[in-house]
Amino acid sequence: MYRLILNQQSFLYIFLLVLFIGASSIFLHGYLQLEKEHEPVYFVDTREKKVAFSFEILWEEGYLEEVLEVLNEKKINGTFFLTGEWVENHPELSEEILQKGNEVGNHSMSHRSLLFMSEKEIYREISSFTSLTRELFDYTPSLFRPPFGEYNHLVVETASRENYITVLWSIESRDYTLEEGEKVKKHVLDNLHPGAIINIKVNSRASSSVLPLMIKEIKNRGYKMVTVSELME
């Protein structure tokens, strides 16, 4: 009788243990999935030889006209992350970017770090840009890049609630530290990989000067260049 009770208790313990492990696995899977959904996109996991150029414009016009001309000649579209203040100061150029088939992304309204802002302030930085592009161009961006590439969970979550995918990059052109265009080109090509998102500053002469050669070499390696949204498809 004692042995029978012990066996029943053992069975109960085993059953409860299995139930606990199963519940824990489901919870952990759900938690990891939630965390994954609130992570920025650095690149696209694909074997297809596709990459995307992303361009950042912060304050001045920089070499935008030269960059747009190169992309147009090479029949390539890129993704331009603009600040709201830049759009307000350069509405014609902002519209030109869109008219030439390129994609515009939200780079916040003022390009201030969002790390230590409240949720309300982060929301204002993101939503003000959305309202501006809707009002000026009847255009609603779907991609968001936080200033300086700095983010935390609150930043990404707030962007997600505003129907944005937070996008960073896997290849930084380093055009602000590598002053020579050839060094910029070499750095990008040395790190090229399928699904890469390449980050370039439009205000950098180093990048704009070698952009045609960079595109030519990337094409020679069998890659197709698309917008970030097209890459993510």
Phi, psi and omega in degrees: 000317178298318180295323180295317179296318180298319180295320179295319178295319179299317179298319180295317179298316180296317180299315180295323179295316178297318179298318180295316180296318179296315179296320180296320180295318179296316179297315182296319178299315179296321180294314180296322179296319178297316179298319181297322181293338182250035175247146177293158175266120177264327179199173178251128181282097183211155174265349178292140182277076178231142175222165180231136172270128171242132183243136177251132175236123186253301187236291184278171178290326178062224182252035183301313183300319178295318180295315180298322179295317179296313180299320180295316180295322182273001181056050180235142174248141179240178177247121183253118176267114185248154170268154179298322180296323178292319179298318179298323181277340183224060182297324181293317179292323177299317179292324178298321178303314181289317183298333179272013173089008179274168181255142177248133178245158181276119180245027182081170182281316189240356182062036170265149179301134181266355189301321185251018177273157174284168179300322180295319180292320178297315179303317181296318179298323182278311186290330179296322177296316179302313180298322182294312182290330176292318182291316185279320189234003185054045186231129179245109179292158178241353183245141179232135174234117181292147178306138179064007183070017183267134181206162167221183184299320182296320180298310183293321180293319179295317177299319180298320178295335177268017177067035176250145168261126180279125186236130172247232182200159176251343177232111174269124184295341181057033184288350177268344178251328176266099188285339180268132182301321181297324178291323177297312181301314181298318180298316180295313183292325179294334183254007184298139178204155178302135179083010183289145169248116185261128182258126181228138176267123181294336180280359181265122177292327182301315181288312184297329183289331182251005182304314179301317180292323178297314179298317180300315181292322178296319177296319179299333179274006175088015181267150171252140181254127184226177174283166179298318179297319177294322178297321183285343178289000000 
